[in-house]
Amino acid sequence: MEKIGFIGLGIMGKPMALHLLKAGYAVSVLEKNKAAKELVDAGARSVPTPAKIAQGCDVVITMLPDSPEVVEVVSGKDGVLEGIRQGSLFIDMSTIAPATAKNLYELLRRRGVEALDAPVSGGQTGAEAGTLSIMVGGAEQAFQRGLPLFQAMGKNIVHIGGPGSGQMTKACNQMIVGITIQAVAEAFTLARKAGVDLAKLREALLGGFAQSRILDLHGKRIIERNFLPGFKIKLHRKDMNIALEAGKEFSVPLYGTALVAEHMDALLAQGKGGSDHSAIALLIEQLAGL
Amino acid sequence: MEKIGFIGLGIMGKPMALHLLKAGYAVSVLEKNKAAKELVDAGARSVPTPAKIAQGCDVVITMLPDSPEVVEVVSGKDGVLEGIRQGSLFIDMSTIAPATAKNLYELLRRRGVEALDAPVSGGQTGAEAGTLSIMVGGAEQAFQRGLPLFQAMGKNIVHIGGPGSGQMTKACNQMIVGITIQAVAEAFTLARKAGVDLAKLREALLGGFAQSRILDLHGKRIIERNFLPGFKIKLHRKDMNIALEAGKEFSVPLYGTALVAEHMDALLAQGKGGSDHSAIALLIEQLAGL
């Protein structure tokens, strides 16, 4: 079995690394990470730097907040590039810009290292249950090599295409999710002010063309006034920015995405960045004088 | 069994009336309607005016293109009001403004006639298969009286609340459907220009939070370049206007709905009003220089 280095033990990364340990893999983690002790107790080895992790492992996985953190862990001092051996596999499972993912692919390729961009969807619940959706970009051989690892962490695993296509798919996912929340928020606010029972409304709409997982789950949240994350607005805003940047890169005007990003900015300005993204409904309600 | 008058035998109304005949109801239709002969061949009686239909029936159902047509059939010369008997039930299944539905309710109530607004979702396919979703507004007793008729024409039948609430629910349905198409169109256009395989993208996204019936069905249409209706843009534009008018009436700013209505107007300006509403993707592609 391949030796795995896992960098990034946040609310997503920690349960993902635990699933790899449970599947029998030898896993190394960064000793400075505050979750390292828990991982070591579960059988992981702790190592001082990303360079040392890369040196001692066959596959390096990163699960970090944003593009700059991934670039720093790879190219920074004591970074992955300083230790990684030819023939290793690098898998970034963070949500970062597709352009950055492509750059990392090129950088590693020149060192004889294959890279996959493999962002996930499903949140903390999916990470803990091992049921994440994983969207993978990169070469077919590299995908096949990573597949058993993905299967230990997720369920709906799709090889989308070449380098960057996993991140582009994730960006599309986040756009659609954000805009669909906006749609549900507008409809629910109108219905609420018109005195329509939202639970009945949701039930009726789930039976027709308006059906979506967002109407189901986030619709329920809005009805129950439950805006505890879930997925925080400030993280979704970051992802919307990735989509908007990609829109600029490829010259695609993204009216809906931009609109929802502005609404998220308004919520950030009001100090609500830590709320669940379904709180877009709170902004529409506020604008409607509720 | 109650005697039914069915006014409006278009692509929706004709199969709905046929389902009522099949369920054993005596159905009267307007003789001037070009589909009247087909209905008469199937057992319906043909009658010269809405007033005469109302006079001879216990339940009058309308399935017409828009608010003015319904108002004309009810209040115009030889209209339903001239013939309808106290104790009859009036059911409008067209998609019209919630405010108009409430006015009709009040008008008929003063004549001792109960009214239901009962718009449908599911399109021609749903009408033909008898699987329409039906969203009903009106009094509970009237709903119970109409229920066997609804069950002959549809499947997911929800009594939402008082008069107008069925139309308000339909308006919400159309808003969410329109905005979700916009979301999918933006994502697919970005992915396409970035060289991502749309079939793989759709497959991956259907497994996560971006899942919706629109991503499934309209996503497939966009990939297959199938913009034959389906549901025509010009009809959906009419429904978006109903939603925007309701937004004004209840003071709810509907950013997303307004944006999508403008995109539909652009398509109308280009002579594409007869295309399926998934053709919003064509506009985004055009704006993106494709």
Interface residues (C-beta under 8 A of the other chain):
Chain A: P98 S121 G122 S133 M135 K155 N156 V158 H159 I160 G161 G162 G164 S165 M168 T169 A171 C172 N173 M175 I176 V177 I179 T180 Q182 A183 V184 E186 A187 F188 T189 L190 A191 K193 A194 G195 V196 D197 K200 L201 E203 A204 L205 G207 G208 F209 A210 Q211 S212 R213 I214 L215 L217 A243 A246 G247 F250 S251 V252 P253 L254 Y255 G256 T257 L259 V260 H263 I284 L287 A288 G289
Chain B: P98 S121 G122 S133 M135 K155 N156 V158 H159 I160 G161 G162 G164 S165 M168 T169 A171 C172 N173 M175 I176 V177 I179 T180 Q182 A183 V184 E186 A187 F188 T189 L190 A191 K193 A194 G195 V196 D197 K200 L201 E203 A204 L205 G207 G208 F209 A210 Q211 S212 R213 I214 L215 L217 A243 A246 G247 F250 S251 V252 P253 L254 Y255 G256 T257 L259 V260 H263 I284 L287 A288 G289
